[in-house]
């Protein structure tokens, strides 16, 4: 299984970005997918997850970020609007066949991770 994330970059506060993550080596439609991020010097944190119609967001991004998937393209997206400097981090896509809803905010619950794409938001 491989997850390839892309779409990061340097933007200004208030701008938007859309991250993409293409999966291979799995029956994509059968997997829950999500995004985590890790800022320099901080622990990895949950951002969003999509588990077969159920969508979950971290409180810090709810209302600004939208997770979606396109099974025909084996792709999960993270649309990020009204970006803030505190959103600066490396973003990782994740996938898992059987993640438990009550544990999907924990990084250890996910089997497969992408390589990360860096997002920098300047003030």
N, C-alpha and C positions, 0 to 999 in steps of 0.2 A: 504494500500500500504506500502510495506517495501523495502528499499534499503540497501543492505549489502555490504559495501566496504571492500576490503582486498588488501594485497600486499605491504603495506608500510614497511619501515625498515630503517636501518642505512647503508649508502653506502658512498663511497668516490667520490670526484669530478671526473667527466668523466665517471662514471659508469652508468648503465641503470637499470630501474625498470619497471615492468608492473603492474599497478593497475587494479583490477577487481571490478565490482559492479554487484551483482545479484539482480534482481528485482522480487518481487512477489506481487500478489494481483492486477495486472493490465494486460491489453492486451498490452504487451510491445511494439509490433511493431507499435502501434498507438501513441507512445509517443516520443517526442524529449528528448534527454538525454544530459548530460553535466557534467563538473567537475568545481568546484571552489576550492580555497585553502585559508587558513588563517595562516599566520605566527604569532608567538608570538608578541603581542603588536601592531599588524597591523590589518587593516580592511580586511574582506573577499574580495577576488578578483576573477574575472572570469579567467578560464584557457582555456576551450575548450567546444564546443557544436556541436552536430550532430543533424540536423533537417531534416530528410527525404532526405538525399543526400547532403544537404548544410552543409558545415563544416566551423566552425569559431574558430579561435585561438587568444589568447592574443598575442600581439607583442613580449612579453618577452619569449614565449615558441615556437613560430612559427619556424619550421625547426628542432626542437628538439623533440617535443612531437607529438604523433599521437593518435587521438581518433578514435575508431571503435566500432562496435556493432555486436553481434551475436544473432539475434532474436530467433533462435531455442533454445538458452540457456538463454534467458532473461538477457543477460549480456552486459554491456558496459565496454570497456577497455580504459586505458590510457597508451600507451607506452611512456616512458620517457627516452630519450637518452642524453648523454653528460650532465649529471646533474651537477648543480652548487650549491654552498652553499646557494645562494639566492633562490633556489627552496625549501629550508627547510620550511615545513609547514604541517598542517593537511589538507588532501585532502578530499573533499566531492563530492559524486556523486549526481546528481539531475535528476529529470524527470518532465515533464509537458506535458499535453495533447494539450495545445493550446498556448504555449509561442509565442509571436510575435517576428519575426526576429529582428526587430529594438530594442527590449528590452531584448534579451537573455543574454546580458552581465551584466544585473542587477540582483543581487541575489534575490530581491523581486519578480521577474517575475516567479520564479520556485515554484511549489506547493510542491514537494516531495524531501526530503533530506535524504541521508544516514547518518550514525553515524560518519563517518570520519575515515581515516587511516593516520597514521603519517609517514612522510618522513623526514629523517634527512640526510643531505649531508655534509660530513666533507671535509675540504680543505686539 
